[in-house]
Amino acid sequence: MGTKPVQTAKANWVVEQNARARKGEEGLPEKWKLIIRALKRSLGKTGKAAGFENFGPLRQLGNDVFHCHLNTGKPRYVAV
């Protein structure tokens, strides 16, 4: 007799983007828009920025504000 798989609730996180961030994203090349969508999808599913560098809190702005480097080199794109 086999065991039944245990159903676990998947954590869904709310990813918010203010109007200023949305407007800034509109002006980016399509490549960066796709990267930002991937970041938002990763955050929404797991609450983590899997595969992105330097994801962490911006302590100067409080415990609920985070940043993530979207690339290396210059120009450097950072999502907050």
PASEBA-1860 file (N, C-alpha, C; in nm, 3 decimals):
! residues 80
1> MGTKPVQT> 0.084/-0.118/0.000/0.000/0.000/0.000/0.088/0.124/0.000 ~ 0.057/0.214/-0.091/0.130/0.339/-0.097/0.066/0.445/-0.010 ~ 0.141/0.549/0.015/0.086/0.658/0.093/0.033/0.765/-0.001 ~ -0.069/0.835/0.044/-0.125/0.944/-0.035/-0.037/1.067/-0.020 ~ -0.020/1.143/-0.129/0.055/1.267/-0.114/-0.021/1.364/-0.026 ~ 0.051/1.437/0.053/-0.010/1.536/0.142/-0.031/1.664/0.063 ~ -0.152/1.714/0.068/-0.182/1.842/0.003/-0.139/1.955/0.095 ~ -0.055/2.041/0.045/-0.013/2.156/0.124/-0.064/2.282/0.057
9> AKANWVVE> -0.097/2.378/0.137/-0.143/2.506/0.083/-0.024/2.580/0.025 ~ -0.041/2.632/-0.094/0.066/2.710/-0.156/0.055/2.854/-0.108 ~ 0.167/2.908/-0.068/0.168/3.047/-0.024/0.167/3.137/-0.147 ~ 0.073/3.227/-0.151/0.069/3.327/-0.257/0.097/3.462/-0.194 ~ 0.191/3.533/-0.250/0.230/3.661/-0.198/0.172/3.771/-0.286 ~ 0.140/3.881/-0.227/0.090/3.996/-0.301/0.209/4.082/-0.340 ~ 0.223/4.104/-0.469/0.331/4.188/-0.520/0.267/4.319/-0.565 ~ 0.302/4.426/-0.498/0.244/4.556/-0.530/0.345/4.640/-0.607
17> QNARARKG> 0.291/4.723/-0.694/0.375/4.812/-0.773/0.302/4.947/-0.779 ~ 0.368/5.051/-0.730/0.302/5.181/-0.729/0.303/5.243/-0.869 ~ 0.231/5.354/-0.883/0.215/5.419/-1.013/0.350/5.464/-1.071 ~ 0.436/5.514/-0.984/0.568/5.560/-1.031/0.649/5.444/-1.089 ~ 0.644/5.329/-1.022/0.717/5.212/-1.070/0.658/5.162/-1.202 ~ 0.525/5.160/-1.211/0.461/5.116/-1.337/0.501/5.207/-1.452 ~ 0.501/5.337/-1.427/0.538/5.433/-1.532/0.685/5.414/-1.572 ~ 0.771/5.392/-1.474/0.912/5.369/-1.504/0.932/5.242/-1.587
25> EEGLPEKW> 0.854/5.139/-1.555/0.864/5.013/-1.629/0.820/5.030/-1.774 ~ 0.722/5.114/-1.797/0.673/5.136/-1.934/0.781/5.187/-2.028 ~ 0.874/5.266/-1.975/0.979/5.324/-2.057/1.099/5.234/-2.081 ~ 1.098/5.115/-2.023/1.212/5.025/-2.037/1.204/4.943/-2.166 ~ 1.318/4.898/-2.215/1.318/4.806/-2.329/1.246/4.676/-2.292 ~ 1.193/4.607/-2.390/1.115/4.485/-2.369/1.192/4.381/-2.288 ~ 1.322/4.371/-2.308/1.405/4.274/-2.234/1.389/4.294/-2.084 ~ 1.393/4.419/-2.038/1.385/4.447/-1.895/1.243/4.430/-1.843
33> KLIIRALK> 1.145/4.458/-1.927/1.006/4.433/-1.887/0.984/4.285/-1.859 ~ 1.041/4.200/-1.943/1.027/4.055/-1.923/1.096/4.010/-1.795 ~ 1.213/4.068/-1.766/1.285/4.033/-1.644/1.205/4.077/-1.522 ~ 1.146/4.194/-1.526/1.065/4.242/-1.413/0.942/4.153/-1.395 ~ 0.879/4.111/-1.503/0.764/4.020/-1.492/0.806/3.888/-1.428 ~ 0.923/3.838/-1.466/0.973/3.713/-1.406/0.998/3.731/-1.256 ~ 1.051/3.846/-1.218/1.075/3.874/-1.077/0.942/3.879/-1.001 ~ 0.844/3.948/-1.056/0.713/3.957/-0.990/0.648/3.820/-0.979
41> RSLGKTGK> 0.661/3.739/-1.082/0.604/3.603/-1.080/0.671/3.519/-0.972 ~ 0.803/3.527/-0.962/0.877/3.452/-0.861/0.838/3.497/-0.720 ~ 0.828/3.626/-0.700/0.789/3.678/-0.569/0.646/3.638/-0.533 ~ 0.557/3.640/-0.631/0.419/3.605/-0.606/0.399/3.459/-0.571 ~ 0.479/3.373/-0.631/0.466/3.229/-0.606/0.532/3.185/-0.477 ~ 0.655/3.232/-0.454/0.734/3.179/-0.342/0.770/3.281/-0.236 ~ 0.754/3.409/-0.268/0.798/3.512/-0.175/0.947/3.536/-0.180 ~ 1.016/3.468/-0.272/1.161/3.483/-0.287/1.192/3.521/-0.431
49> AAGFENFG> 1.306/3.583/-0.449/1.352/3.624/-0.582/1.453/3.522/-0.632 ~ 1.405/3.404/-0.665/1.493/3.295/-0.708/1.566/3.334/-0.836 ~ 1.697/3.322/-0.834/1.778/3.349/-0.952/1.819/3.494/-0.969 ~ 1.779/3.581/-0.877/1.815/3.722/-0.886/1.920/3.754/-0.781 ~ 2.012/3.844/-0.817/2.123/3.877/-0.728/2.083/3.984/-0.626 ~ 2.145/3.974/-0.512/2.135/4.079/-0.410/1.993/4.117/-0.375 ~ 1.905/4.020/-0.359/1.770/4.049/-0.314/1.773/4.065/-0.163 ~ 1.726/4.177/-0.114/1.727/4.197/0.030/1.656/4.325/0.070
57> PLRQLGND> 1.642/4.345/0.200/1.570/4.463/0.249/1.653/4.590/0.233 ~ 1.581/4.700/0.217/1.644/4.832/0.222/1.614/4.885/0.362 ~ 1.705/4.862/0.453/1.680/4.892/0.594/1.650/5.039/0.620 ~ 1.700/5.126/0.534/1.676/5.269/0.550/1.527/5.302/0.530 ~ 1.456/5.218/0.454/1.316/5.246/0.421/1.218/5.160/0.500 ~ 1.265/5.075/0.586/1.177/4.992/0.668/1.193/4.845/0.638 ~ 1.125/4.763/0.716/1.138/4.618/0.704/1.059/4.558/0.589 ~ 0.969/4.633/0.529/0.886/4.576/0.423/0.919/4.631/0.285
65> VFHCHLNT> 1.036/4.693/0.270/1.080/4.745/0.140/1.206/4.669/0.100 ~ 1.204/4.609/-0.018/1.315/4.526/-0.065/1.369/4.578/-0.197 ~ 1.491/4.537/-0.229/1.550/4.571/-0.358/1.610/4.445/-0.419 ~ 1.629/4.450/-0.549/1.686/4.337/-0.621/1.761/4.388/-0.743 ~ 1.885/4.345/-0.759/1.962/4.381/-0.879/1.913/4.294/-0.994 ~ 1.875/4.356/-1.103/1.825/4.282/-1.218/1.937/4.240/-1.313 ~ 2.053/4.301/-1.299/2.165/4.267/-1.386/2.296/4.305/-1.318 ~ 2.405/4.268/-1.381/2.537/4.312/-1.338/2.590/4.405/-1.446
73> GKPRYVAV> 2.692/4.476/-1.416/2.749/4.566/-1.516/2.679/4.700/-1.516 ~ 2.702/4.774/-1.622/2.646/4.908/-1.633/2.571/4.922/-1.765 ~ 2.458/4.989/-1.767/2.391/5.046/-1.650/2.331/4.937/-1.562 ~ 2.327/4.961/-1.435/2.272/4.866/-1.339/2.125/4.897/-1.319 ~ 2.041/4.796/-1.333/1.898/4.810/-1.308/1.866/4.747/-1.173 ~ 1.795/4.822/-1.088/1.758/4.774/-0.955/1.609/4.794/-0.938 ~ 1.541/4.689/-0.897/1.398/4.697/-0.866/1.383/4.718/-0.716 ~ 1.295/4.810/-0.676/1.270/4.838/-0.534/1.124/4.812/-0.507
END
